[in-house]
Amino acid sequence: MEVHTGAYPVGGFFKKTYTNNVLVVGDAAGHANPLFGEGIRYALDFGKIAGSVAFDAVSKGDFSEEFLSSYQSKCESQIKDYYNVILKTSEIPTDTFWDMLIDALKYLK
């Protein structure tokens, strides 16, 4: 048996994962699946995208925020719709909610 602890972001993609000279990837960019609590797949996929954008930036000598913004749009186009569906699951009531609702209905006889 193993115990793993830590924190990961569950609020969705950050609105901006780039700025001048910087691309943010993985948990630091909010690239974690809030349903399963993992983010390694996103980190690998988006790391490849970041590497490609960084390569283009080096090739062109342009590390501006405007140039690096393509990283965000490429990541979002790859997974944003799926990710938005996952975030909707957090709005579904939990078992505790239903248990409390049933208990409350008992008093409405």
Buried (B, 14 or more C-beta within 10 A) or exposed (E): EEEEEEEBBBEBBBEEBBEEEEBBBBBEBBBBBBEEEEBEEBBEBBBEBBEEBBEBBEEEEEBEEEBBBBBBEBBEEBBEEEBEEBBEEEEEEEEEEEEEEEEEEEEEE
